[in-house]
Amino acid sequence: MNNVQIAIEDKDYRERLFALLSDGKHRVYHVEIPKMSMDGVVVLDDTSFDKLGDSSLDGERCVMITRKRPPDFARLWTTGIRHILSSADPPSVAQLAVLAAELHVSEYMYG
């Protein structure tokens, strides 16, 4: 089972994504601030991103859901975040981004 931490403020979006990922293949956690020591994918929004700070992130395993227009792509990219969505994207797109991040991390870790 893969861990997924969801640290987003939008309760409706968070619950819908939680339901999509509760598929028997994931352990899904709602967290205020992600624990980067826990393995797996982290889904975060602007608020949790700002709380963590750039140096605390392992961006390769993060999915960013941004509400800012326009998002600071340069800052996100420098932290290693490659999966960036808008809060206007449906939770099913976020689910796909989580799966893509999982593939990327497993490829990175296990070759």
Backbone as CSV, one residue per row, in Angstrom:
resi,resn,N_x,N_y,N_z,CA_x,CA_y,CA_z,C_x,C_y,C_z
1,MET,0.843,-1.197,0.000,0.000,0.000,0.000,0.876,1.244,0.000
2,ASN,0.438,2.235,-0.728,1.158,3.500,-0.811,0.500,4.540,0.082
3,ASN,1.328,5.315,0.761,0.824,6.401,1.599,0.563,7.644,0.760
4,VAL,-0.525,8.326,1.091,-0.817,9.626,0.493,-1.261,10.550,1.618
5,GLN,-0.541,11.646,1.790,-0.926,12.661,2.759,-1.601,13.799,2.003
6,ILE,-2.779,14.186,2.445,-3.497,15.293,1.807,-3.514,16.462,2.778
7,ALA,-2.874,17.546,2.372,-2.787,18.743,3.205,-3.350,19.926,2.420
8,ILE,-4.666,19.905,2.212,-5.316,21.015,1.517,-6.479,21.515,2.353
9,GLU,-6.710,22.811,2.291,-7.741,23.431,3.119,-9.161,23.218,2.615
10,ASP,-9.345,23.138,1.317,-10.681,23.005,0.738,-11.273,21.650,1.143
11,LYS,-12.184,21.685,2.106,-12.731,20.459,2.700,-13.430,19.573,1.668
12,ASP,-14.237,20.171,0.810,-14.975,19.397,-0.191,-14.012,18.695,-1.146
13,TYR,-13.050,19.437,-1.660,-12.056,18.876,-2.580,-11.276,17.762,-1.884
14,ARG,-10.845,18.033,-0.638,-10.073,17.064,0.135,-10.862,15.769,0.328
15,GLU,-12.121,15.884,0.697,-12.946,14.694,0.929,-13.188,13.909,-0.354
16,ARG,-13.395,14.616,-1.456,-13.610,13.923,-2.734,-12.342,13.200,-3.187
17,LEU,-11.191,13.853,-3.016,-9.926,13.204,-3.370,-9.648,12.026,-2.438
18,PHE,-9.924,12.202,-1.153,-9.764,11.128,-0.171,-10.571,9.904,-0.604
19,ALA,-11.827,10.133,-1.004,-12.697,9.027,-1.429,-12.140,8.332,-2.675
20,LEU,-11.641,9.102,-3.630,-11.087,8.515,-4.852,-9.858,7.654,-4.560
21,LEU,-9.056,8.093,-3.599,-7.819,7.370,-3.298,-8.014,6.236,-2.291
22,SER,-9.172,6.162,-1.674,-9.464,5.080,-0.720,-9.918,3.859,-1.506
23,ASP,-8.967,3.280,-2.215,-9.258,2.216,-3.174,-8.665,0.873,-2.773
24,GLY,-8.164,0.791,-1.543,-7.524,-0.442,-1.103,-6.061,-0.530,-1.487
25,LYS,-5.584,0.417,-2.280,-4.180,0.441,-2.690,-3.410,1.570,-2.002
26,HIS,-4.146,2.412,-1.285,-3.538,3.574,-0.642,-3.948,3.666,0.822
27,ARG,-3.031,4.146,1.637,-3.352,4.604,2.986,-3.398,6.116,2.868
28,VAL,-4.571,6.683,3.067,-4.758,8.111,2.840,-4.913,8.808,4.192
29,TYR,-4.182,9.901,4.359,-4.194,10.657,5.606,-4.531,12.112,5.317
30,HIS,-5.384,12.687,6.149,-5.592,14.130,6.112,-4.668,14.714,7.166
31,VAL,-3.825,15.634,6.757,-2.864,16.235,7.685,-2.892,17.753,7.531
32,GLU,-2.605,18.438,8.626,-2.474,19.900,8.569,-1.165,20.272,7.875
33,ILE,-0.090,19.651,8.361,1.238,19.870,7.794,1.814,18.494,7.478
34,PRO,2.186,18.257,6.228,2.706,16.942,5.846,3.987,16.595,6.600
35,LYS,4.130,15.329,6.894,5.352,14.816,7.507,6.205,14.256,6.375
36,MET,7.241,14.967,6.041,8.082,14.549,4.922,8.894,13.302,5.277
37,SER,8.927,12.940,6.551,9.616,11.707,6.954,8.807,10.465,6.588
38,MET,7.502,10.628,6.357,6.649,9.510,5.935,6.811,9.325,4.427
39,ASP,6.953,8.081,4.000,7.104,7.846,2.566,5.763,8.034,1.860
40,GLY,5.817,8.124,0.555,4.603,8.279,-0.243,4.446,9.677,-0.803
41,VAL,3.299,9.891,-1.404,2.996,11.145,-2.094,2.337,12.125,-1.127
42,VAL,2.631,13.393,-1.340,2.046,14.472,-0.540,1.270,15.386,-1.475
43,VAL,0.002,15.607,-1.165,-0.828,16.545,-1.921,-0.961,17.791,-1.055
44,LEU,-0.565,18.931,-1.593,-0.613,20.146,-0.796,-1.159,21.311,-1.587
45,ASP,-1.551,22.334,-0.841,-2.027,23.560,-1.465,-1.080,24.691,-1.094
46,ASP,-1.423,25.903,-1.510,-0.561,27.060,-1.277,-0.255,27.252,0.211
47,THR,-1.266,27.073,1.048,-1.100,27.298,2.483,-0.115,26.319,3.096
48,SER,-0.295,25.027,2.835,0.624,24.043,3.412,2.017,24.166,2.800
49,PHE,2.089,24.539,1.532,3.384,24.778,0.883,4.122,25.899,1.603
50,ASP,3.417,26.987,1.898,4.049,28.114,2.582,4.453,27.748,4.008
51,LYS,3.653,26.922,4.687,3.989,26.498,6.049,5.246,25.634,6.078
52,LEU,5.392,24.759,5.083,6.542,23.859,5.043,7.836,24.583,4.703
53,GLY,7.756,25.488,3.773,8.975,26.144,3.313,9.687,25.301,2.264
54,ASP,10.386,25.963,1.403,11.035,25.310,0.263,12.037,24.230,0.667
55,SER,12.790,24.477,1.734,13.873,23.556,2.084,13.368,22.247,2.685
56,SER,12.138,22.229,3.190,11.596,21.017,3.821,11.001,20.042,2.823
57,LEU,10.823,20.471,1.597,10.101,19.651,0.623,10.994,18.679,-0.123
58,ASP,10.425,17.532,-0.396,10.972,16.592,-1.358,9.994,16.669,-2.529
59,GLY,10.172,17.681,-3.356,9.204,18.021,-4.384,8.882,16.929,-5.371
60,GLU,9.799,15.990,-5.548,9.583,14.898,-6.501,8.332,14.090,-6.179
61,ARG,7.943,14.074,-4.925,6.792,13.262,-4.527,5.591,14.101,-4.108
62,CYS,5.589,15.352,-4.546,4.499,16.258,-4.189,3.586,16.543,-5.373
63,VAL,2.319,16.714,-5.071,1.323,17.185,-6.030,0.807,18.490,-5.460
64,MET,0.978,19.560,-6.209,0.585,20.891,-5.749,-0.745,21.283,-6.383
65,ILE,-1.692,21.678,-5.541,-2.970,22.196,-6.029,-3.007,23.666,-5.643
66,THR,-2.854,24.519,-6.638,-2.705,25.944,-6.354,-3.969,26.734,-6.640
67,ARG,-4.217,27.696,-5.787,-5.344,28.620,-5.970,-4.846,29.977,-6.470
68,LYS,-3.550,30.189,-6.380,-2.987,31.486,-6.769,-3.011,31.635,-8.281
69,ARG,-3.271,32.823,-8.726,-3.254,33.150,-10.152,-2.304,34.291,-10.377
70,PRO,-1.296,34.193,-11.125,-0.684,32.944,-11.577,0.180,32.359,-10.462
71,PRO,0.331,31.053,-10.418,1.195,30.455,-9.406,2.657,30.799,-9.677
72,ASP,3.468,30.744,-8.669,4.895,31.018,-8.796,5.586,29.742,-9.288
73,PHE,5.493,29.507,-10.596,6.034,28.276,-11.174,7.527,28.127,-10.935
74,ALA,8.266,29.217,-10.982,9.716,29.137,-10.781,10.030,28.596,-9.386
75,ARG,9.329,29.112,-8.387,9.556,28.646,-7.009,9.161,27.176,-6.869
76,LEU,8.013,26.804,-7.428,7.574,25.412,-7.346,8.567,24.483,-8.044
77,TRP,9.018,24.895,-9.217,9.933,24.079,-10.005,11.267,23.899,-9.280
78,THR,11.758,24.963,-8.623,13.043,24.850,-7.914,12.964,23.905,-6.729
79,THR,11.799,23.725,-6.155,11.658,22.782,-5.045,11.521,21.347,-5.549
80,GLY,11.401,21.169,-6.853,11.295,19.826,-7.420,9.876,19.396,-7.711
81,ILE,8.910,20.263,-7.442,7.512,19.900,-7.703,7.266,19.918,-9.206
82,ARG,6.800,18.789,-9.732,6.545,18.657,-11.165,5.068,18.442,-11.469
83,HIS,4.281,18.152,-10.448,2.851,17.898,-10.624,2.098,19.076,-10.018
84,ILE,1.674,19.997,-10.883,1.040,21.238,-10.441,-0.325,21.346,-11.096
85,LEU,-1.350,21.473,-10.242,-2.726,21.571,-10.718,-3.355,22.857,-10.218
86,SER,-4.438,23.230,-10.849,-5.257,24.339,-10.386,-6.364,23.785,-9.507
87,SER,-6.814,24.568,-8.551,-7.933,24.131,-7.710,-9.215,23.994,-8.525
88,ALA,-9.210,24.528,-9.753,-10.364,24.372,-10.649,-10.387,22.994,-11.312
89,ASP,-9.252,22.278,-11.283,-9.209,20.927,-11.840,-9.990,19.981,-10.925
90,PRO,-10.750,19.041,-11.485,-11.529,18.130,-10.637,-10.622,17.191,-9.850
91,PRO,-11.117,16.667,-8.717,-10.336,15.724,-7.922,-9.854,14.508,-8.706
92,SER,-10.583,14.108,-9.742,-10.134,12.965,-10.549,-8.808,13.273,-11.249
93,VAL,-8.579,14.526,-11.607,-7.288,14.919,-12.199,-6.199,14.863,-11.136
94,ALA,-6.530,15.288,-9.914,-5.574,15.195,-8.811,-5.228,13.734,-8.521
95,GLN,-6.227,12.858,-8.624,-5.978,11.439,-8.428,-4.958,10.937,-9.458
96,LEU,-5.129,11.323,-10.702,-4.175,10.930,-11.746,-2.782,11.491,-11.469
97,ALA,-2.717,12.715,-10.969,-1.425,13.323,-10.634,-0.753,12.554,-9.498
98,VAL,-1.537,12.098,-8.527,-0.990,11.285,-7.430,-0.407,9.989,-7.994
99,LEU,-1.135,9.338,-8.886,-0.649,8.094,-9.491,0.628,8.345,-10.293
100,ALA,0.670,9.459,-11.009,1.873,9.810,-11.776,3.054,10.071,-10.841
101,ALA,2.816,10.769,-9.742,3.879,11.033,-8.769,4.385,9.730,-8.164
102,GLU,3.473,8.795,-7.886,3.879,7.488,-7.362,4.788,6.765,-8.349
103,LEU,4.427,6.793,-9.603,5.267,6.150,-10.636,6.632,6.806,-10.721
104,HIS,6.620,8.122,-10.663,7.883,8.867,-10.763,8.781,8.533,-9.578
105,VAL,8.210,8.519,-8.377,9.007,8.232,-7.183,9.522,6.806,-7.196
106,SER,8.698,5.848,-7.571,9.152,4.453,-7.590,10.230,4.256,-8.648
107,GLU,10.119,4.937,-9.769,11.145,4.870,-10.816,12.437,5.480,-10.319
108,TYR,12.336,6.591,-9.613,13.506,7.303,-9.080,14.204,6.464,-8.008
109,MET,13.404,5.819,-7.142,13.974,5.064,-6.023,14.476,3.683,-6.429
110,TYR,13.754,3.038,-7.338,14.068,1.646,-7.628,14.609,1.414,-9.046
111,GLY,14.776,2.520,-9.776,15.367,2.415,-11.101,14.466,1.805,-12.046
